[in-house]
Amino acid sequence: MDYKVMLDTIWVIIAAMLVFFMNLGFAMVESGFNRSKNTVNILSKNFVVFAVSSLGYLLLGWGLMYGDGNAFIGLRGLFFLNGMDNSPAMGEAYQGVYSALSWTGVPLLAKFFFQLVFCGTAATIVSGAVAERIKYLSFILFSFIMTIFIYPITGHWIWGGGWLQKLGMLDFAGSSVVHSVGGWAALAGILVLGPRFGKYGDNGKINPIPGHNLSIATIGTFVLWFGWFGFNPGSTMAADFTAISHIAVTTNTSAAIATLSATVTSWLILGKPDLGMTLNGCLAGLVAITAGCAYVSVSSSLIIGLVSGIIVVLAVIGFDRIKLDDPVGALSVHLVNGIFGTLAVGLFAQDRIGGVSSRNGLFFGGGGRLLIAQFTGVIAVGAYVFAISLAAWFVLKVVMGIRVSLQEEIQGLDIGEHGNYAYPEFLIRKSY
């Protein structure tokens, strides 16, 4: 019995379960940041999107992402549903099929399951950004498209042996692969959908639409913070004690300082320490450190988190001013800080600082080579994901429509799309 494989597998599966648990966090944050009349709709989207992601990634997404192929797409082992087995270390039958993951010795299905929950996370990011006005079926269909044709392609470029990986781009746990991909897809959806009714008035007036339950949003953020200790340390895909410990501390440090810097920034700009900004500050710090958690020092993670907490507040305010209506701040958290976190690797990376080999960044004697690779990755991922997402949203709009009627939006998507309410006692009280 190979005890190392056993220990590695247990760690990978536990970490994957933590990432899966993050779906609960997203559901709570998104529902809390939106109005009560749309709660059932948001919860249902978050629940169903993981099922959709599971099937799409199983059928084709996994093969396109990790199957051996060319620099742009996987071409072997595409239809994973046919002929799966669970050979440790990929087994002789899978040599030359999924070789991009040959560096980790856990069984094939453990590798698949860990990567699957990441795919589900990317799809979930879109949900909050397009909330309160999108048709349920249109969102589900877009999620399926994203799972098969969007997320796996750029994932192949960076993690699957593709051209960005060969160029030297580093993204340890997915600031670009997961978070900015979700952010770019969300941006395209927001542009095609337009803002919620009543969000923006004449003469550039911005009408705040408060979330209905900040208690749930706060609990959800704690769940996400907790789940990130599977997201980042789990990306070692092995029980490497040195690396896991280092990554856990850099991850937590970035989240902690970002929570504080976002709170202070919102206090200075808005006059009060806004709780929503505090929560998104924490998430911004987590997103920003995700790319470099294994490659940067704890002190560098402090700087990355500090900056991310400031820019998330500025981004939320900035997107509102240009009338990009994002009810939960997904663009500011996942897109803006996914980009920042990816570029930060090019500045702060230190070879083997956490026991993981990498190039040195600009601030540690490595010159600009790594930063150029990171910048190239940001541009390439953004261009592909935004273009394909925009096309997908437009096709869905033409074929079946993507926005609910004005009457349904005013009434709430819970009754219009699902025929029930999350809080039926509100209606009972109104009847008296």
JOJO-V642303 format. One record per run of one state. SS is the DSSP state (h for helix, s for strand, l for the rest). FROM is the first residue (numbers start at 1). TO is the last residue. If there is no record, write none. Layout:
ss = <SS	SS>
from = <FROM	FROM>
to = <TO	TO>
//
This chain:
ss = <l	h	l	h	l	s	l	s	l	h	l	h	l	h	l	h	l	s	l	h	l	h	l	h	l	s	l	h	l	s	l	h	l	h	l	h	l	h	l	h	l	h	l	h	l	h	l	s	l	h	l	h	l	h	l>
from = <1	3	34	36	67	69	70	74	75	88	91	92	95	99	102	108	130	134	135	136	159	163	168	175	194	200	201	202	205	206	207	214	232	233	237	241	271	275	291	298	322	330	349	362	365	369	400	403	404	406	412	413	419	425	432>
to = <2	33	35	66	68	69	73	74	87	90	91	94	98	101	107	129	133	134	135	158	162	167	174	193	199	200	201	204	205	206	213	231	232	236	240	270	274	290	297	321	329	348	361	364	368	399	402	403	405	411	412	418	424	431	432>
//
